[in-house]
Amino acid sequence: MKVKFFFAAALAMSLGFAATATAEDKKTIAEIVVASKDHTILLAAVKEAGLVETLSGKGPFTVFAPTDEAFKKIPKDKLEAVMKDKELLKKILLAHVIVEKAVMAKDAIAFDGKEVNGFKVQAGKDGVKIGDATVTKADIKASNGVIHVIDTVLIPAK
């Protein structure tokens, strides 16, 4: 048990999160994304897909939130095409959400080697990856779940 706790603590520290309550704890996931200067493209996509109300809902949700830099890795013409295809956009965005569960960094070890929404999770001493995305900031607590910032947009296989 001590080993698991130590591993979870080391993982949490390596991801740089604080376990203390913040003002964000009182905001919904949608409100946190709206206020983020690093997630303007995600916000536009969530609005375009009609998911603002969903991410303002009761939850709990775990959201893997790609930054603007993550979206900029996608060729501009492809990103524009996806933004115009509401169903495809919604499918891509929902691949970033675990519904009815708020998974904190300390719990990521339970998902190591498993698939979440079709993406393999790797949790180890070097941090957490989901698919090709690396969690760059973990455990941003919201009133309806948790956000983990990622550096790559998750694109479902089909």
Secondary structure, DSSP 4 states (H G I P E B T S, - for coil): -HHHHHHHHHHHHHTT---S--GGGGS-HHHHHHH-TT-HHHHHHHHHHT-HHHHTSS--EEEEEE-HHHHTTS-HHHHHHHHH-HHHHHHHHHTTEEET----GGGGGGGTT-EETTEEEEEETTEEEETTEEEEEEEEEETTEEEEEESS------
